């Protein structure tokens, strides 16, 4: 159960941050198998520490979510 929750939460980390108003850069892309496809978690952590605006995207196959991240923690 913990692994399932982890995979869903990590899928949320398909993340980008705004350099300008509508110019986003992909920082990390993770597949459903919990393996990174492109980017790195370190880039996401740098953006969080720098206070960058983060946008999260998650595609579960049957539903897609896009959201601005207002509160993010590094654990």
PDB file of N, CA, C and O in Angstrom:
ATOM      1  N   UNK A   1       0.827  -1.196   0.000  1.00  0.00           N
ATOM      2  CA  UNK A   1       0.000   0.000   0.000  1.00  0.00           C
ATOM      3  C   UNK A   1       0.868   1.256   0.000  1.00  0.00           C
ATOM      4  O   UNK A   1       0.581   2.212  -0.720  1.00  0.00           O
ATOM      5  N   UNK A   2       1.944   1.252   0.820  1.00  0.00           N
ATOM      6  CA  UNK A   2       2.818   2.413   0.875  1.00  0.00           C
ATOM      7  C   UNK A   2       3.471   2.667  -0.477  1.00  0.00           C
ATOM      8  O   UNK A   2       3.619   3.819  -0.884  1.00  0.00           O
ATOM      9  N   UNK A   3       3.868   1.594  -1.183  1.00  0.00           N
ATOM     10  CA  UNK A   3       4.487   1.760  -2.492  1.00  0.00           C
ATOM     11  C   UNK A   3       3.506   2.379  -3.477  1.00  0.00           C
ATOM     12  O   UNK A   3       3.884   3.245  -4.265  1.00  0.00           O
ATOM     13  N   UNK A   4       2.247   1.944  -3.440  1.00  0.00           N
ATOM     14  CA  UNK A   4       1.218   2.484  -4.325  1.00  0.00           C
ATOM     15  C   UNK A   4       1.034   3.984  -4.088  1.00  0.00           C
ATOM     16  O   UNK A   4       0.974   4.762  -5.041  1.00  0.00           O
ATOM     17  N   UNK A   5       0.947   4.384  -2.831  1.00  0.00           N
ATOM     18  CA  UNK A   5       0.804   5.804  -2.499  1.00  0.00           C
ATOM     19  C   UNK A   5       2.034   6.572  -2.953  1.00  0.00           C
ATOM     20  O   UNK A   5       1.916   7.675  -3.486  1.00  0.00           O
ATOM     21  N   UNK A   6       3.215   5.997  -2.749  1.00  0.00           N
ATOM     22  CA  UNK A   6       4.462   6.635  -3.165  1.00  0.00           C
ATOM     23  C   UNK A   6       4.479   6.861  -4.671  1.00  0.00           C
ATOM     24  O   UNK A   6       4.850   7.940  -5.132  1.00  0.00           O
ATOM     25  N   UNK A   7       4.079   5.849  -5.441  1.00  0.00           N
ATOM     26  CA  UNK A   7       4.084   5.970  -6.905  1.00  0.00           C
ATOM     27  C   UNK A   7       3.130   7.074  -7.346  1.00  0.00           C
ATOM     28  O   UNK A   7       3.473   7.859  -8.230  1.00  0.00           O
ATOM     29  N   UNK A   8       1.950   7.150  -6.755  1.00  0.00           N
ATOM     30  CA  UNK A   8       0.997   8.205  -7.117  1.00  0.00           C
ATOM     31  C   UNK A   8       1.560   9.576  -6.751  1.00  0.00           C
ATOM     32  O   UNK A   8       1.481  10.510  -7.548  1.00  0.00           O
ATOM     33  N   UNK A   9       2.122   9.702  -5.565  1.00  0.00           N
ATOM     34  CA  UNK A   9       2.681  10.988  -5.156  1.00  0.00           C
ATOM     35  C   UNK A   9       3.857  11.382  -6.041  1.00  0.00           C
ATOM     36  O   UNK A   9       4.004  12.556  -6.383  1.00  0.00           O
ATOM     37  N   UNK A  10       4.679  10.438  -6.407  1.00  0.00           N
ATOM     38  CA  UNK A  10       5.824  10.751  -7.246  1.00  0.00           C
ATOM     39  C   UNK A  10       5.385  11.108  -8.663  1.00  0.00           C
ATOM     40  O   UNK A  10       6.037  11.916  -9.324  1.00  0.00           O
ATOM     41  N   UNK A  11       4.306  10.526  -9.131  1.00  0.00           N
ATOM     42  CA  UNK A  11       3.797  10.888 -10.447  1.00  0.00           C
ATOM     43  C   UNK A  11       3.407  12.359 -10.473  1.00  0.00           C
ATOM     44  O   UNK A  11       3.493  13.013 -11.512  1.00  0.00           O
ATOM     45  N   UNK A  12       2.980  12.874  -9.333  1.00  0.00           N
ATOM     46  CA  UNK A  12       2.621  14.283  -9.220  1.00  0.00           C
ATOM     47  C   UNK A  12       3.844  15.164  -9.442  1.00  0.00           C
ATOM     48  O   UNK A  12       3.705  16.326  -9.825  1.00  0.00           O
ATOM     49  N   UNK A  13       5.023  14.634  -9.211  1.00  0.00           N
ATOM     50  CA  UNK A  13       6.240  15.423  -9.338  1.00  0.00           C
ATOM     51  C   UNK A  13       6.696  15.614 -10.769  1.00  0.00           C
ATOM     52  O   UNK A  13       7.829  16.037 -10.997  1.00  0.00           O
ATOM     53  N   UNK A  14       5.858  15.319 -11.726  1.00  0.00           N
ATOM     54  CA  UNK A  14       6.137  15.730 -13.091  1.00  0.00           C
ATOM     55  C   UNK A  14       5.943  17.238 -13.080  1.00  0.00           C
ATOM     56  O   UNK A  14       4.826  17.736 -13.218  1.00  0.00           O
ATOM     57  N   UNK A  15       7.034  17.945 -12.916  1.00  0.00           N
ATOM     58  CA  UNK A  15       6.982  19.322 -12.465  1.00  0.00           C
ATOM     59  C   UNK A  15       7.710  20.259 -13.416  1.00  0.00           C
ATOM     60  O   UNK A  15       8.654  19.865 -14.102  1.00  0.00           O
ATOM     61  N   UNK A  16       7.258  21.495 -13.445  1.00  0.00           N
ATOM     62  CA  UNK A  16       7.964  22.533 -14.180  1.00  0.00           C
ATOM     63  C   UNK A  16       7.852  23.827 -13.393  1.00  0.00           C
ATOM     64  O   UNK A  16       6.974  23.966 -12.541  1.00  0.00           O
ATOM     65  N   UNK A  17       8.739  24.773 -13.677  1.00  0.00           N
ATOM     66  CA  UNK A  17       8.623  26.059 -12.995  1.00  0.00           C
ATOM     67  C   UNK A  17       8.706  27.193 -14.010  1.00  0.00           C
ATOM     68  O   UNK A  17       9.337  27.070 -15.059  1.00  0.00           O
ATOM     69  N   UNK A  18       8.059  28.288 -13.671  1.00  0.00           N
ATOM     70  CA  UNK A  18       7.942  29.404 -14.605  1.00  0.00           C
ATOM     71  C   UNK A  18       9.215  30.224 -14.620  1.00  0.00           C
ATOM     72  O   UNK A  18       9.682  30.672 -13.573  1.00  0.00           O
ATOM     73  N   UNK A  19       9.783  30.425 -15.807  1.00  0.00           N
ATOM     74  CA  UNK A  19      10.886  31.359 -15.976  1.00  0.00           C
ATOM     75  C   UNK A  19      10.311  32.738 -16.283  1.00  0.00           C
ATOM     76  O   UNK A  19      10.845  33.758 -15.847  1.00  0.00           O
ATOM     77  N   UNK A  20       9.224  32.755 -17.032  1.00  0.00           N
ATOM     78  CA  UNK A  20       8.477  33.967 -17.340  1.00  0.00           C
ATOM     79  C   UNK A  20       7.006  33.615 -17.185  1.00  0.00           C
ATOM     80  O   UNK A  20       6.685  32.527 -16.709  1.00  0.00           O
ATOM     81  N   UNK A  21       6.115  34.497 -17.571  1.00  0.00           N
ATOM     82  CA  UNK A  21       4.690  34.276 -17.334  1.00  0.00           C
ATOM     83  C   UNK A  21       4.191  32.912 -17.811  1.00  0.00           C
ATOM     84  O   UNK A  21       3.626  32.161 -17.016  1.00  0.00           O
ATOM     85  N   UNK A  22       4.381  32.577 -19.073  1.00  0.00           N
ATOM     86  CA  UNK A  22       3.865  31.314 -19.602  1.00  0.00           C
ATOM     87  C   UNK A  22       4.971  30.431 -20.163  1.00  0.00           C
ATOM     88  O   UNK A  22       4.706  29.567 -20.999  1.00  0.00           O
ATOM     89  N   UNK A  23       6.176  30.632 -19.726  1.00  0.00           N
ATOM     90  CA  UNK A  23       7.317  29.867 -20.218  1.00  0.00           C
ATOM     91  C   UNK A  23       7.725  28.870 -19.144  1.00  0.00           C
ATOM     92  O   UNK A  23       8.360  29.250 -18.160  1.00  0.00           O
ATOM     93  N   UNK A  24       7.372  27.601 -19.317  1.00  0.00           N
ATOM     94  CA  UNK A  24       7.667  26.585 -18.324  1.00  0.00           C
ATOM     95  C   UNK A  24       8.792  25.678 -18.801  1.00  0.00           C
ATOM     96  O   UNK A  24       8.943  25.424 -19.996  1.00  0.00           O
ATOM     97  N   UNK A  25       9.567  25.202 -17.857  1.00  0.00           N
ATOM     98  CA  UNK A  25      10.673  24.300 -18.135  1.00  0.00           C
ATOM     99  C   UNK A  25      10.407  23.001 -17.378  1.00  0.00           C
ATOM    100  O   UNK A  25      10.145  23.023 -16.175  1.00  0.00           O
ATOM    101  N   UNK A  26      10.474  21.881 -18.074  1.00  0.00           N
ATOM    102  CA  UNK A  26      10.270  20.588 -17.437  1.00  0.00           C
ATOM    103  C   UNK A  26      11.463  20.277 -16.546  1.00  0.00           C
ATOM    104  O   UNK A  26      12.604  20.276 -17.006  1.00  0.00           O
ATOM    105  N   UNK A  27      11.200  20.015 -15.281  1.00  0.00           N
ATOM    106  CA  UNK A  27      12.267  19.700 -14.337  1.00  0.00           C
ATOM    107  C   UNK A  27      12.395  18.206 -14.085  1.00  0.00           C
ATOM    108  O   UNK A  27      13.503  17.697 -13.919  1.00  0.00           O
ATOM    109  N   UNK A  28      11.270  17.501 -14.056  1.00  0.00           N
ATOM    110  CA  UNK A  28      11.306  16.067 -13.755  1.00  0.00           C
ATOM    111  C   UNK A  28      10.090  15.391 -14.354  1.00  0.00           C
ATOM    112  O   UNK A  28       8.968  15.880 -14.226  1.00  0.00           O
ATOM    113  N   UNK A  29      10.319  14.262 -15.009  1.00  0.00           N
ATOM    114  CA  UNK A  29       9.234  13.473 -15.580  1.00  0.00           C
ATOM    115  C   UNK A  29       9.437  12.037 -15.123  1.00  0.00           C
ATOM    116  O   UNK A  29      10.494  11.448 -15.347  1.00  0.00           O
ATOM    117  N   UNK A  30       8.423  11.482 -14.484  1.00  0.00           N
ATOM    118  CA  UNK A  30       8.505  10.119 -13.966  1.00  0.00           C
ATOM    119  C   UNK A  30       7.417   9.268 -14.561  1.00  0.00           C
ATOM    120  O   UNK A  30       6.278   9.716 -14.691  1.00  0.00           O
ATOM    121  N   UNK A  31       7.749   8.050 -14.924  1.00  0.00           N
ATOM    122  CA  UNK A  31       6.780   7.118 -15.469  1.00  0.00           C
ATOM    123  C   UNK A  31       5.992   6.413 -14.384  1.00  0.00           C
ATOM    124  O   UNK A  31       6.283   6.563 -13.197  1.00  0.00           O
ATOM    125  N   UNK A  32       4.997   5.644 -14.790  1.00  0.00           N
ATOM    126  CA  UNK A  32       4.143   4.913 -13.858  1.00  0.00           C
ATOM    127  C   UNK A  32       4.910   3.842 -13.089  1.00  0.00           C
ATOM    128  O   UNK A  32       4.462   3.395 -12.033  1.00  0.00           O
ATOM    129  N   UNK A  33       6.063   3.428 -13.613  1.00  0.00           N
ATOM    130  CA  UNK A  33       6.865   2.411 -12.938  1.00  0.00           C
ATOM    131  C   UNK A  33       7.777   3.015 -11.868  1.00  0.00           C
ATOM    132  O   UNK A  33       8.641   2.323 -11.331  1.00  0.00           O
ATOM    133  N   UNK A  34       7.593   4.294 -11.558  1.00  0.00           N
ATOM    134  CA  UNK A  34       8.329   5.026 -10.520  1.00  0.00           C
ATOM    135  C   UNK A  34       9.780   5.288 -10.897  1.00  0.00           C
ATOM    136  O   UNK A  34      10.591   5.614 -10.031  1.00  0.00           O
ATOM    137  N   UNK A  35      10.123   5.150 -12.185  1.00  0.00           N
ATOM    138  CA  UNK A  35      11.480   5.456 -12.634  1.00  0.00           C
ATOM    139  C   UNK A  35      11.477   6.793 -13.365  1.00  0.00           C
ATOM    140  O   UNK A  35      10.560   7.090 -14.131  1.00  0.00           O
ATOM    141  N   UNK A  36      12.510   7.597 -13.123  1.00  0.00           N
ATOM    142  CA  UNK A  36      12.621   8.877 -13.792  1.00  0.00           C
ATOM    143  C   UNK A  36      12.850   8.705 -15.279  1.00  0.00           C
ATOM    144  O   UNK A  36      13.632   7.850 -15.694  1.00  0.00           O
ATOM    145  N   UNK A  37      12.175   9.509 -16.084  1.00  0.00           N
ATOM    146  CA  UNK A  37      12.338   9.467 -17.535  1.00  0.00           C
ATOM    147  C   UNK A  37      13.295  10.574 -17.966  1.00  0.00           C
ATOM    148  O   UNK A  37      14.264  10.320 -18.683  1.00  0.00           O
ATOM    149  N   UNK A  38      13.024  11.794 -17.531  1.00  0.00           N
ATOM    150  CA  UNK A  38      13.914  12.923 -17.814  1.00  0.00           C
ATOM    151  C   UNK A  38      13.998  13.821 -16.588  1.00  0.00           C
ATOM    152  O   UNK A  38      13.150  13.751 -15.698  1.00  0.00           O
ATOM    153  N   UNK A  39      15.014  14.655 -16.548  1.00  0.00           N
ATOM    154  CA  UNK A  39      15.178  15.595 -15.452  1.00  0.00           C
ATOM    155  C   UNK A  39      15.650  14.900 -14.184  1.00  0.00           C
ATOM    156  O   UNK A  39      16.094  13.752 -14.214  1.00  0.00           O
ATOM    157  N   UNK A  40      15.545  15.618 -13.065  1.00  0.00           N
ATOM    158  CA  UNK A  40      15.997  15.052 -11.802  1.00  0.00           C
ATOM    159  C   UNK A  40      15.230  15.664 -10.632  1.00  0.00           C
ATOM    160  O   UNK A  40      14.731  16.786 -10.709  1.00  0.00           O
ATOM    161  N   UNK A  41      15.153  14.898  -9.554  1.00  0.00           N
ATOM    162  CA  UNK A  41      14.532  15.373  -8.321  1.00  0.00           C
ATOM    163  C   UNK A  41      15.331  16.556  -7.775  1.00  0.00           C
ATOM    164  O   UNK A  41      14.765  17.468  -7.172  1.00  0.00           O
ATOM    165  N   UNK A  42      16.645  16.536  -7.987  1.00  0.00           N
ATOM    166  CA  UNK A  42      17.493  17.631  -7.503  1.00  0.00           C
ATOM    167  C   UNK A  42      17.064  18.968  -8.108  1.00  0.00           C
ATOM    168  O   UNK A  42      17.076  19.988  -7.419  1.00  0.00           O
ATOM    169  N   UNK A  43      16.681  18.972  -9.400  1.00  0.00           N
ATOM    170  CA  UNK A  43      16.201  20.203 -10.039  1.00  0.00           C
ATOM    171  C   UNK A  43      14.913  20.699  -9.383  1.00  0.00           C
ATOM    172  O   UNK A  43      14.718  21.901  -9.204  1.00  0.00           O
ATOM    173  N   UNK A  44      14.041  19.761  -9.030  1.00  0.00           N
ATOM    174  CA  UNK A  44      12.796  20.130  -8.355  1.00  0.00           C
ATOM    175  C   UNK A  44      13.110  20.735  -6.991  1.00  0.00           C
ATOM    176  O   UNK A  44      12.534  21.757  -6.618  1.00  0.00           O
ATOM    177  N   UNK A  45      14.021  20.109  -6.246  1.00  0.00           N
ATOM    178  CA  UNK A  45      14.381  20.630  -4.926  1.00  0.00           C
ATOM    179  C   UNK A  45      15.024  22.008  -5.021  1.00  0.00           C
ATOM    180  O   UNK A  45      14.765  22.864  -4.176  1.00  0.00           O
ATOM    181  N   UNK A  46      15.856  22.239  -6.034  1.00  0.00           N
ATOM    182  CA  UNK A  46      16.455  23.567  -6.236  1.00  0.00           C
ATOM    183  C   UNK A  46      15.374  24.614  -6.487  1.00  0.00           C
ATOM    184  O   UNK A  46      15.434  25.717  -5.943  1.00  0.00           O
ATOM    185  N   UNK A  47      14.385  24.268  -7.310  1.00  0.00           N
ATOM    186  CA  UNK A  47      13.301  25.201  -7.611  1.00  0.00           C
ATOM    187  C   UNK A  47      12.479  25.507  -6.361  1.00  0.00           C
ATOM    188  O   UNK A  47      12.082  26.653  -6.148  1.00  0.00           O
ATOM    189  N   UNK A  48      12.222  24.491  -5.532  1.00  0.00           N
ATOM    190  CA  UNK A  48      11.481  24.700  -4.287  1.00  0.00           C
ATOM    191  C   UNK A  48      12.260  25.627  -3.371  1.00  0.00           C
ATOM    192  O   UNK A  48      11.705  26.577  -2.818  1.00  0.00           O
ATOM    193  N   UNK A  49      13.557  25.349  -3.210  1.00  0.00           N
ATOM    194  CA  UNK A  49      14.385  26.181  -2.330  1.00  0.00           C
ATOM    195  C   UNK A  49      14.488  27.620  -2.831  1.00  0.00           C
ATOM    196  O   UNK A  49      14.592  28.550  -2.032  1.00  0.00           O
ATOM    197  N   UNK A  50      14.459  27.808  -4.157  1.00  0.00           N
ATOM    198  CA  UNK A  50      14.561  29.145  -4.741  1.00  0.00           C
ATOM    199  C   UNK A  50      13.213  29.878  -4.741  1.00  0.00           C
ATOM    200  O   UNK A  50      13.145  31.048  -5.116  1.00  0.00           O
ATOM    201  N   UNK A  51      12.157  29.201  -4.328  1.00  0.00           N
ATOM    202  CA  UNK A  51      10.836  29.831  -4.275  1.00  0.00           C
ATOM    203  C   UNK A  51      10.201  30.019  -5.640  1.00  0.00           C
ATOM    204  O   UNK A  51       9.377  30.914  -5.825  1.00  0.00           O
ATOM    205  N   UNK A  52      10.579  29.180  -6.601  1.00  0.00           N
ATOM    206  CA  UNK A  52      10.014  29.284  -7.953  1.00  0.00           C
ATOM    207  C   UNK A  52       8.552  28.838  -7.957  1.00  0.00           C
ATOM    208  O   UNK A  52       8.119  28.048  -7.117  1.00  0.00           O
ATOM    209  N   UNK A  53       7.815  29.360  -8.916  1.00  0.00           N
ATOM    210  CA  UNK A  53       6.424  28.950  -9.098  1.00  0.00           C
ATOM    211  C   UNK A  53       6.428  27.568  -9.733  1.00  0.00           C
ATOM    212  O   UNK A  53       6.993  27.384 -10.811  1.00  0.00           O
ATOM    213  N   UNK A  54       5.808  26.601  -9.082  1.00  0.00           N
ATOM    214  CA  UNK A  54       5.785  25.233  -9.584  1.00  0.00           C
ATOM    215  C   UNK A  54       4.411  24.878 -10.119  1.00  0.00           C
ATOM    216  O   UNK A  54       3.390  25.274  -9.556  1.00  0.00           O
ATOM    217  N   UNK A  55       4.394  24.133 -11.205  1.00  0.00           N
ATOM    218  CA  UNK A  55       3.151  23.601 -11.761  1.00  0.00           C
ATOM    219  C   UNK A  55       3.325  22.096 -11.875  1.00  0.00           C
ATOM    220  O   UNK A  55       4.334  21.609 -12.384  1.00  0.00           O
ATOM    221  N   UNK A  56       2.333  21.374 -11.397  1.00  0.00           N
ATOM    222  CA  UNK A  56       2.379  19.920 -11.393  1.00  0.00           C
ATOM    223  C   UNK A  56       1.399  19.367 -12.414  1.00  0.00           C
ATOM    224  O   UNK A  56       0.313  19.912 -12.609  1.00  0.00           O
ATOM    225  N   UNK A  57       1.794  18.278 -13.061  1.00  0.00           N
ATOM    226  CA  UNK A  57       0.930  17.605 -14.028  1.00  0.00           C
ATOM    227  C   UNK A  57       0.951  16.115 -13.722  1.00  0.00           C
ATOM    228  O   UNK A  57       2.014  15.539 -13.487  1.00  0.00           O
ATOM    229  N   UNK A  58      -0.217  15.494 -13.724  1.00  0.00           N
ATOM    230  CA  UNK A  58      -0.307  14.063 -13.463  1.00  0.00           C
ATOM    231  C   UNK A  58      -1.323  13.456 -14.422  1.00  0.00           C
ATOM    232  O   UNK A  58      -2.443  13.949 -14.550  1.00  0.00           O
ATOM    233  N   UNK A  59      -0.918  12.375 -15.099  1.00  0.00           N
ATOM    234  CA  UNK A  59      -1.804  11.656 -16.008  1.00  0.00           C
ATOM    235  C   UNK A  59      -1.898  10.223 -15.509  1.00  0.00           C
ATOM    236  O   UNK A  59      -0.918   9.481 -15.555  1.00  0.00           O
ATOM    237  N   UNK A  60      -3.072   9.834 -15.034  1.00  0.00           N
ATOM    238  CA  UNK A  60      -3.283   8.477 -14.538  1.00  0.00           C
ATOM    239  C   UNK A  60      -3.906   7.572 -15.594  1.00  0.00           C
ATOM    240  O   UNK A  60      -4.272   6.435 -15.296  1.00  0.00           O
ATOM    241  N   UNK A  61      -4.028   8.062 -16.811  1.00  0.00           N
ATOM    242  CA  UNK A  61      -4.609   7.269 -17.882  1.00  0.00           C
ATOM    243  C   UNK A  61      -6.095   7.512 -18.046  1.00  0.00           C
ATOM    244  O   UNK A  61      -6.585   7.624 -19.170  1.00  0.00           O
ATOM    245  N   UNK A  62      -6.813   7.594 -16.945  1.00  0.00           N
ATOM    246  CA  UNK A  62      -8.256   7.832 -17.005  1.00  0.00           C
ATOM    247  C   UNK A  62      -8.615   9.251 -16.574  1.00  0.00           C
ATOM    248  O   UNK A  62      -9.754   9.682 -16.756  1.00  0.00           O
ATOM    249  N   UNK A  63      -7.658   9.980 -16.006  1.00  0.00           N
ATOM    250  CA  UNK A  63      -7.877  11.363 -15.589  1.00  0.00           C
ATOM    251  C   UNK A  63      -6.534  12.093 -15.623  1.00  0.00           C
ATOM    252  O   UNK A  63      -5.493  11.508 -15.321  1.00  0.00           O
ATOM    253  N   UNK A  64      -6.566  13.367 -15.993  1.00  0.00           N
ATOM    254  CA  UNK A  64      -5.365  14.202 -15.986  1.00  0.00           C
ATOM    255  C   UNK A  64      -5.587  15.366 -15.027  1.00  0.00           C
ATOM    256  O   UNK A  64      -6.680  15.925 -14.949  1.00  0.00           O
ATOM    257  N   UNK A  65      -4.528  15.720 -14.299  1.00  0.00           N
ATOM    258  CA  UNK A  65      -4.584  16.834 -13.361  1.00  0.00           C
ATOM    259  C   UNK A  65      -3.467  17.814 -13.692  1.00  0.00           C
ATOM    260  O   UNK A  65      -2.345  17.401 -13.984  1.00  0.00           O
ATOM    261  N   UNK A  66      -3.766  19.109 -13.648  1.00  0.00           N
ATOM    262  CA  UNK A  66      -2.770  20.172 -13.747  1.00  0.00           C
ATOM    263  C   UNK A  66      -3.061  21.129 -12.600  1.00  0.00           C
ATOM    264  O   UNK A  66      -4.198  21.563 -12.419  1.00  0.00           O
ATOM    265  N   UNK A  67      -2.036  21.453 -11.831  1.00  0.00           N
ATOM    266  CA  UNK A  67      -2.267  22.327 -10.684  1.00  0.00           C
ATOM    267  C   UNK A  67      -1.030  23.158 -10.379  1.00  0.00           C
ATOM    268  O   UNK A  67       0.098  22.718 -10.599  1.00  0.00           O
ATOM    269  N   UNK A  68      -1.252  24.354  -9.874  1.00  0.00           N
ATOM    270  CA  UNK A  68      -0.158  25.162  -9.351  1.00  0.00           C
ATOM    271  C   UNK A  68       0.106  24.695  -7.929  1.00  0.00           C
ATOM    272  O   UNK A  68      -0.825  24.502  -7.147  1.00  0.00           O
ATOM    273  N   UNK A  69       1.364  24.516  -7.601  1.00  0.00           N
ATOM    274  CA  UNK A  69       1.728  24.046  -6.265  1.00  0.00           C
ATOM    275  C   UNK A  69       1.907  25.253  -5.357  1.00  0.00           C
ATOM    276  O   UNK A  69       2.825  26.050  -5.545  1.00  0.00           O
ATOM    277  N   UNK A  70       1.050  25.380  -4.397  1.00  0.00           N
ATOM    278  CA  UNK A  70       1.104  26.497  -3.461  1.00  0.00           C
ATOM    279  C   UNK A  70       1.955  26.174  -2.243  1.00  0.00           C
ATOM    280  O   UNK A  70       2.548  27.073  -1.647  1.00  0.00           O
ATOM    281  N   UNK A  71       2.023  24.903  -1.868  1.00  0.00           N
ATOM    282  CA  UNK A  71       2.749  24.488  -0.679  1.00  0.00           C
ATOM    283  C   UNK A  71       3.478  23.185  -0.985  1.00  0.00           C
ATOM    284  O   UNK A  71       2.844  22.167  -1.261  1.00  0.00           O
ATOM    285  N   UNK A  72       4.799  23.215  -0.937  1.00  0.00           N
ATOM    286  CA  UNK A  72       5.612  22.027  -1.232  1.00  0.00           C
ATOM    287  C   UNK A  72       6.645  21.859  -0.147  1.00  0.00           C
ATOM    288  O   UNK A  72       7.251  22.834   0.297  1.00  0.00           O
ATOM    289  N   UNK A  73       6.852  20.633   0.283  1.00  0.00           N
ATOM    290  CA  UNK A  73       7.871  20.309   1.272  1.00  0.00           C
ATOM    291  C   UNK A  73       8.898  19.376   0.650  1.00  0.00           C
ATOM    292  O   UNK A  73       8.568  18.565  -0.215  1.00  0.00           O
ATOM    293  N   UNK A  74      10.131  19.494   1.089  1.00  0.00           N
ATOM    294  CA  UNK A  74      11.172  18.546   0.702  1.00  0.00           C
ATOM    295  C   UNK A  74      11.342  17.608   1.876  1.00  0.00           C
ATOM    296  O   UNK A  74      11.648  18.035   2.989  1.00  0.00           O
ATOM    297  N   UNK A  75      11.140  16.317   1.620  1.00  0.00           N
ATOM    298  CA  UNK A  75      11.220  15.328   2.690  1.00  0.00           C
ATOM    299  C   UNK A  75      12.293  14.328   2.384  1.00  0.00           C
ATOM    300  O   UNK A  75      12.520  13.406   3.167  1.00  0.00           O
TER     301      UNK A  75
END
